[in-house]
Amino acid sequence: MDTASVPLLRVSGLSKTFPGLKALDDVALEVRSGEIVAVLGHNGSGKSTLVKILAGVHSADPGSVVEVRDAEGRLASGLQAQEELHFIHQDLGLADILNTVENLGLRRTPRGRGLAPVHGAAERRHAQELIARFGAGFDVTVPVGRLSPAQRAIVAIARAMDGWTRPDNVLVLDEPTTALHGDEVQLLLEAVRRVAASGAGVVFISHRLDEVLQLADRVVVLRDGRVVAEESTDRLDHDAVVALIAGEAVADLSATRQAPSGQPVLEVAGISGEEIENLSLTLRAGEIVGIGGILGSGRESLGPMLFGAAHRSGGRVEVAGEELVAGDTMAAIEAGIAYVPADRRRGGAVMGMSVRENLTLPAMRPLRRAFGRLDTRSERAETRAWTATVGLRPADPERRLQLFSGGNQQKVVLAKWLRVRPRVLLLDEPTQGVDVGAKAAIYELILAACSQGTAVLLCSSDTKELVTLCDRVLVLMDGRVVSEVPRAELTEARLVRDELDLRAAADAVRGDAEGGERGARQHSSQG
């Protein structure tokens, strides 16, 4: 048998019906050895259901076929097929308190050790060899909770591939880059390329379309549970992929933006702290100012510092002319500052609470009656109004937030702060891990807030996002503003060029400094 002609994964006639909903309808998909296939679509398009069927969490409707090539080169189905599929989910499924060696050991039972932790030299060498396959090298005895997000993702890939008896298995990655930025993303993408180059087939699910275009050979687009497009990536660009997913051309939000003319509402003078050094900026009412820069430039630290959630060692922050006390989040909220963090699950919302409870949490006082009693009728009415405004799906305010898709969760996190009509809205990666439909809705909410006078500081690693929304962008390097790009000059190419040029210049300066130090040490030793 010519196994090269047999796909590693073949899905045909795949359907899944839930009560009142057909989540998948006659889906077909093939993945071959060495191929990376991206599966794209809105939240609710059927991607998650597809992954859960492949993983055996859900059973498909009768007549559906899922087949995977076995060791003899034949297509197998059922439990035998599932053994050839390996998964990395968005939360990675790692035990943070265990190190890399121990996390790898969770997939197997060490002989003769019972429940004792795995610490032998052979196990450590094995772990080091696995992560080295992906161009990574780090201490495998450090708890994975202390590793960088990219290193954690590589541990998850290594664990998924540990024990493969042959290279041509299938690896399914579901939103693996959601918590990554910049250089970390590139490290993970290179690891995935190495997996495919070894002969594996890869199914890659991501909302980050630029990553998809970099990585994938083909895209399969789902809409309402059906495959609506299948194209080679060399025939597509970003807007073409968005149009396939959304079913329509992308609106140019920037075309209707008017130049802001409001008064300064946020003035920052010479602040310093972790990753920030002597930074100053001014933000006017109705203005969107972007903050760009490579990973470690200080971009990630600015929002928490201004909100009082991170230490500020010096400088002044004023809101509407009133100085803000450093490190006091309640004072920031009372002054009219709202903050949407990059990690909504850890810092943006209480996932176990309902949508209603999350929406009203920042400002309960207006909903209180005499003696502090909560006016539940007003609370429900206000919640219904906001869920309609943000287009929450499903529109169930009593449902726990953790049961919604990432895009709908982010809409709620944004709405809870827009509800208090802030003077200043600090946004950190506001569309991270959401689909293009939710992204467009979030952009419209941001622009609507600006039209009512809210000033927005948008910290983002997404250059397209900065270009789409911002009136000007400040580029950071080593915690300082080193470039300001006005609206008239704002393009993705300009931002990328500034970031790369600045990084190269900084690396050169560091290299010269290190060379000077080495020369001085050599001269001193010779003397």
C-alpha positions in Angstrom: 0.0 0.0 0.0 1.2 3.5 -0.9 0.9 5.1 2.6 1.9 8.5 1.2 -1.5 8.6 -0.6 -3.4 7.9 2.6 -4.1 10.9 4.8 -3.2 10.8 8.5 -6.7 12.1 9.5 -9.9 11.9 7.4 -13.2 13.3 8.6 -16.2 12.8 6.4 -20.0 13.4 6.9 -19.3 14.5 10.4 -22.5 15.9 12.1 -23.4 16.6 15.7 -26.9 17.4 17.0 -27.7 18.8 20.4 -31.3 19.4 21.6 -32.5 22.3 19.4 -29.1 22.9 17.8 -27.1 21.3 14.9 -23.5 22.1 16.0 -21.9 20.3 13.0 -23.4 19.5 9.6 -21.7 17.2 7.2 -18.1 18.4 7.9 -15.2 17.0 5.9 -11.5 17.4 6.6 -8.3 15.7 5.7 -4.8 16.2 7.1 -1.7 14.6 5.5 1.8 13.9 6.8 3.9 17.1 7.2 0.8 19.3 6.7 -0.5 22.1 9.0 -4.2 22.7 8.5 -5.9 25.6 10.3 -9.5 25.3 11.3 -11.1 28.8 11.6 -14.5 30.3 12.3 -16.5 32.5 14.6 -17.2 31.5 18.2 -20.1 29.1 17.8 -19.1 28.0 14.3 -18.5 24.4 15.5 -14.7 24.4 16.1 -14.9 23.4 19.8 -17.5 20.7 19.0 -15.2 19.3 16.3 -12.2 19.1 18.7 -14.4 17.5 21.4 -15.5 14.8 19.0 -12.0 14.1 17.9 -10.9 13.9 21.5 -13.8 11.5 22.3 -15.6 14.0 24.7 -18.7 14.0 22.4 -20.1 11.3 20.2 -20.9 12.2 16.6 -24.2 11.6 15.0 -24.7 8.2 13.3 -23.2 8.1 9.8 -20.2 10.3 10.8 -16.7 9.0 10.0 -13.5 9.9 11.8 -10.5 7.8 10.6 -6.8 8.0 11.5 -3.9 6.2 9.8 -2.5 3.4 12.0 1.0 1.9 12.2 0.2 -0.4 9.2 -0.8 2.5 7.1 -4.5 1.8 7.2 -7.3 4.1 8.2 -8.7 3.1 11.5 -11.7 4.5 13.4 -13.2 4.3 17.0 -10.9 4.0 20.0 -7.9 2.9 17.9 -8.2 6.2 15.9 -8.3 8.3 19.1 -5.0 6.7 20.3 -3.3 8.3 17.3 -4.6 11.8 18.0 -2.9 14.0 20.5 -4.3 17.3 21.9 -3.1 20.6 23.4 -5.9 22.6 24.7 -6.0 26.4 25.5 -5.3 25.9 29.2 -2.4 23.5 28.4 -3.5 21.1 31.3 -0.2 21.4 33.1 0.3 21.1 36.9 2.0 24.4 37.8 3.6 23.1 41.1 5.3 20.2 39.2 8.4 20.6 37.1 8.8 19.6 33.5 10.1 16.1 34.3 7.1 15.5 36.6 4.6 16.9 34.1 5.9 14.6 31.4 5.7 11.7 33.9 2.0 12.2 34.4 1.3 10.4 31.1 3.0 7.3 32.3 3.5 5.3 35.5 7.2 4.9 36.4 8.1 1.3 37.0 9.1 0.4 40.5 8.4 3.8 41.9 4.7 3.7 42.9 3.6 7.2 43.6 7.1 8.6 44.1 8.0 11.7 42.1 10.1 11.2 39.0 13.6 12.7 39.5 16.1 10.3 38.0 18.9 11.4 35.7 17.5 9.4 32.8 14.1 11.1 33.2 15.8 14.6 33.3 17.9 13.7 30.1 14.7 12.5 28.4 12.9 15.8 29.3 15.8 17.9 28.0 15.9 15.9 24.8 12.2 16.4 24.2 12.2 20.2 24.6 15.4 20.4 22.6 13.5 19.1 19.6 11.7 22.4 19.5 14.8 24.6 19.8 14.2 25.3 23.5 16.5 24.9 26.4 15.5 25.6 30.0 15.8 24.1 33.5 13.5 21.0 33.5 13.6 20.9 37.3 11.9 24.3 37.8 8.1 24.2 38.5 6.4 24.9 35.2 4.4 27.7 37.0 7.6 29.7 37.0 8.3 29.2 33.3 7.4 31.7 30.6 4.1 31.1 28.7 6.0 30.0 25.6 8.1 27.5 27.6 4.9 26.2 29.2 3.4 25.7 25.8 6.5 23.8 24.7 6.2 21.5 27.7 2.6 20.8 26.7 3.7 19.9 23.2 6.6 17.7 24.5 4.2 15.9 26.8 1.7 15.4 23.9 4.5 13.9 21.7 6.2 11.9 24.5 5.9 8.2 23.7 5.1 8.5 20.0 6.3 5.2 18.5 6.4 6.9 15.0 6.5 10.5 13.8 3.4 10.5 11.7 0.8 11.0 14.4 -1.7 13.9 14.5 -1.4 16.8 16.8 -4.4 19.1 17.5 -3.6 22.5 19.0 -6.6 24.5 20.2 -5.7 28.2 20.7 -2.2 27.5 21.9 -1.0 31.1 21.5 -3.7 32.9 23.4 -1.5 33.8 26.4 1.6 34.5 24.3 3.0 37.7 22.7 5.7 38.7 20.2 8.8 36.6 20.5 7.0 33.9 22.5 4.5 33.3 19.7 7.3 32.9 17.2 9.0 30.4 19.5 5.8 28.3 19.6 5.2 28.5 15.9 8.7 27.3 15.2 8.0 24.3 17.5 4.9 23.5 15.6 6.8 23.7 12.3 9.3 21.2 13.7 6.5 18.8 14.6 5.1 18.9 11.1 8.6 18.6 9.5 9.1 15.3 11.5 6.2 13.9 9.5 3.2 14.6 11.8 -0.1 16.1 10.7 -1.2 19.3 12.6 -4.6 20.7 13.1 -4.2 24.3 14.3 -7.1 26.3 15.7 -6.4 30.0 16.4 -8.2 33.4 16.3 -4.9 35.1 15.4 -5.1 35.2 11.6 -1.6 36.5 11.0 -0.2 33.5 12.8 -2.4 31.2 10.7 -1.1 32.8 7.5 2.5 32.4 8.7 2.1 28.8 9.7 -0.6 26.9 7.9 -0.6 25.2 4.5 -4.4 25.3 4.2 -7.3 26.8 6.0 -10.7 25.2 6.6 -13.4 27.7 7.5 -16.5 26.7 9.5 -19.7 28.8 9.7 -22.8 27.6 11.5 -21.4 24.1 11.7 -20.7 23.7 8.0 -17.5 24.0 6.0 -17.9 27.1 3.9 -14.4 27.4 2.5 -11.1 25.5 2.1 -8.2 27.4 0.6 -4.4 27.2 0.4 -2.8 30.0 2.4 -0.6 31.1 -0.4 -3.8 32.4 -2.1 -5.0 34.4 0.9 -4.2 37.5 2.8 -5.6 38.8 6.2 -8.7 40.5 4.8 -9.5 37.6 2.5 -9.5 35.2 5.5 -11.7 37.6 7.6 -14.2 37.8 4.7 -14.3 34.0 4.5 -15.0 33.7 8.3 -17.4 36.6 8.5 -19.1 36.0 5.1 -18.6 39.7 4.2 -15.9 42.3 3.6 -14.4 44.0 6.6 -15.6 47.4 7.4 -13.0 50.2 7.6 -13.6 51.5 11.1 -10.9 54.1 10.8 -12.6 55.8 7.9 -15.2 57.4 10.2 -12.9 58.4 13.0 -12.8 62.1 13.7 -9.7 63.8 15.2 -10.3 64.2 18.9 -10.3 67.8 20.3 -11.1 67.2 24.0 -9.2 68.5 27.0 -6.5 66.4 28.7 -7.9 64.0 31.2 -4.9 61.8 31.9 -1.4 63.3 32.4 1.5 61.1 33.2 4.8 62.7 34.2 8.1 60.8 34.6 6.7 57.6 36.2 9.0 54.7 36.9 8.6 51.2 38.2 9.0 47.6 37.0 9.9 47.8 33.2 8.9 51.5 33.1 11.5 54.3 33.4 10.7 58.0 33.4 7.7 57.7 31.1 5.4 60.6 30.3 2.2 61.0 28.2 -1.0 63.0 27.8 -4.4 61.5 26.9 -7.3 63.7 25.8 -11.0 63.1 26.1 -12.3 61.1 23.2 -8.7 60.1 22.1 -7.4 56.6 21.5 -3.6 56.4 22.1 -1.9 53.1 21.4 1.1 51.7 23.2 3.3 49.4 21.1 6.6 47.8 21.5 8.2 44.4 21.6 7.9 41.9 24.5 9.6 43.4 27.5 9.5 47.0 26.3 7.3 48.0 29.2 4.0 47.8 27.2 2.7 45.0 29.5 3.5 46.9 32.7 2.0 50.3 31.9 -1.7 49.6 32.3 -1.4 47.9 35.7 0.9 50.7 37.0 -1.5 53.5 36.0 -4.4 51.5 37.6 -2.5 51.1 40.8 -2.2 47.3 40.5 1.6 47.4 40.0 4.2 49.3 42.0 5.1 52.9 40.9 8.3 54.2 42.4 8.2 57.7 41.1 6.5 60.3 38.9 3.0 61.8 38.9 -0.3 60.6 37.5 -3.2 63.1 37.2 -6.8 62.5 36.2 -8.7 65.7 35.4 -6.1 67.7 37.2 -6.2 65.7 40.5 -3.1 63.7 41.4 -3.6 59.9 41.8 -2.1 58.1 44.8 0.3 55.4 43.6 -0.7 51.8 44.2 -4.4 52.5 45.1 -6.8 50.8 42.7 -9.9 52.1 44.6 -8.6 55.7 44.3 -8.1 55.0 40.5 -11.6 53.7 40.1 -13.1 56.7 42.1 -11.0 59.1 39.9 -12.7 57.5 36.8 -10.1 55.0 35.6 -11.2 51.6 34.4 -8.8 48.8 33.5 -9.4 45.7 31.3 -6.4 43.4 31.8 -4.9 41.0 29.3 -5.8 37.9 31.3 -9.6 38.2 31.8 -9.8 34.8 33.6 -7.3 35.8 36.4 -7.8 39.6 36.7 -10.8 40.7 34.5 -13.8 38.8 35.9 -15.0 36.2 38.4 -15.6 33.3 36.1 -17.8 31.4 38.7 -20.2 34.3 38.9 -23.1 35.0 36.5 -23.0 37.7 33.8 -25.3 39.8 35.9 -23.0 39.7 39.0 -19.9 40.5 36.9 -21.6 43.4 35.1 -22.8 45.2 38.2 -19.8 44.4 40.5 -17.7 47.6 39.9 -20.6 50.0 40.9 -23.2 48.6 43.2 -24.1 51.8 45.0 -26.5 53.1 42.3 -28.5 49.8 42.6 -28.9 50.1 46.4 -32.1 51.1 48.1 -32.6 52.4 51.7 -30.6 50.5 54.3 -28.3 49.1 51.6 -30.8 46.6 50.1 -30.1 45.7 46.5 -32.7 46.7 44.0 -32.8 43.4 42.1 -35.4 44.7 39.5 -33.1 47.6 38.5 -30.1 45.3 38.5 -31.8 42.8 36.1 -33.1 45.6 33.9 -29.6 47.2 33.6 -28.0 43.9 32.9 -30.5 43.1 30.2 -29.8 46.5 28.6 -26.0 45.9 28.6 -26.3 42.3 27.3 -28.3 43.6 24.4 -25.8 46.5 23.8 -22.8 44.1 23.6 -24.7 41.4 21.6 -24.1 38.7 24.2 -24.7 35.1 22.9 -26.6 33.4 24.4 -28.3 36.4 26.0 -28.6 34.7 29.4 -27.6 37.1 32.3 -27.9 34.3 34.9 -25.5 32.0 33.2 -22.0 31.6 34.7 -19.4 33.6 32.8 -17.1 30.6 32.5 -19.7 28.8 30.3 -19.5 31.5 27.6 -17.0 31.7 24.7 -13.9 33.8 25.0 -15.3 36.6 22.8 -18.5 36.8 24.9 -16.6 36.8 28.1 -14.5 39.7 26.9 -17.6 41.6 25.9 -18.9 41.3 29.5 -15.5 42.4 31.0 -15.6 45.5 28.8 -19.2 46.2 29.4 -18.8 46.1 33.2 -16.4 49.1 33.0 -18.2 50.9 30.2 -21.3 50.8 32.5 -19.6 53.2 34.9 -18.8 55.7 32.1 -15.1 56.0 32.9 -13.0 59.1 32.1 -10.1 56.9 31.2 -10.2 53.3 29.9 -7.0 51.3 30.0 -7.1 48.3 27.7 -4.4 45.6 27.7 -4.7 43.2 24.7 -8.5 43.7 24.5 -9.2 41.3 21.7 -6.8 38.5 22.7 -8.3 35.1 22.0 -11.5 36.3 20.4 -12.8 35.6 16.9 -13.2 38.3 14.2 -16.9 38.8 14.9 -16.4 39.5 18.6 -13.3 41.6 17.7 -15.5 43.9 15.5 -18.1 44.2 18.2 -15.4 45.1 20.8 -14.0 47.7 18.4 -17.4 49.3 18.0 -17.9 49.4 21.8 -14.5 51.2 22.2 -15.3 53.7 19.5 -18.8 54.4 21.0 -17.2 55.1 24.4 -14.7 57.5 22.7 -17.6 59.3 21.0 -19.0 60.0 24.5 -15.7 61.5 25.7 -13.9 58.5 27.3 -10.1 58.6 26.7 -8.6 55.2 25.8 -5.1 53.9 26.3 -4.7 50.8 24.2 -1.7 48.6 24.9 -1.5 45.9 22.2 0.9 43.6 20.5 -1.5 43.5 17.5 -0.1 46.2 15.0 -3.3 45.9 12.9 -5.4 46.7 15.9 -3.3 49.7 16.7 -3.6 51.0 13.2 -7.3 50.4 13.0 -8.3 52.2 16.2 -5.6 54.7 17.3 -5.2 58.4 16.8 -1.5 58.0 17.5 0.8 55.3 18.8 3.6 55.6 21.3 6.3 52.9 20.8 8.2 51.8 24.0 11.7 50.5 24.4 13.2 49.7 27.8 10.3 51.4 29.5 10.6 54.7 27.7 8.7 56.3 24.9 11.1 56.3 22.0 8.8 57.0 19.0 5.4 58.6 18.5 3.6 57.8 15.2 0.7 60.2 14.3 -2.5 59.1 12.6 -1.3 60.4 9.2 1.8 58.1 9.3 0.2 55.1 11.0 0.7 51.9 9.1 1.5 48.4 10.2 4.7 48.6 8.2 5.8 51.7 10.0 5.1 50.2 13.5 6.9 47.0 12.7 9.9 48.9 11.2 10.1 51.2 14.2 10.0 48.2 16.7 12.6 46.2 14.8 14.9 49.2 14.2 14.7 50.2 17.8 15.4 46.7 18.9 18.4 46.4 16.6 19.8 49.7 17.9 19.3 48.7 21.5 21.0 45.3 20.9 23.9 47.1 19.2 24.3 49.5 22.2 24.2 46.6 24.6 26.7 44.7 22.5 29.1 47.7 22.5 28.7 48.2 26.2 29.4 44.5 26.9 32.4 44.7 24.6 33.7 47.7 26.4 33.3 46.0 29.8 35.1 42.9 28.5 37.9 45.1 27.2 38.2 47.0 30.5 38.4 43.7 32.4 41.1 42.4 30.1 43.1 45.6 30.4 42.7 45.5 34.1 43.9 41.9 34.3 46.8 42.6 32.1 47.8 45.6 34.2 
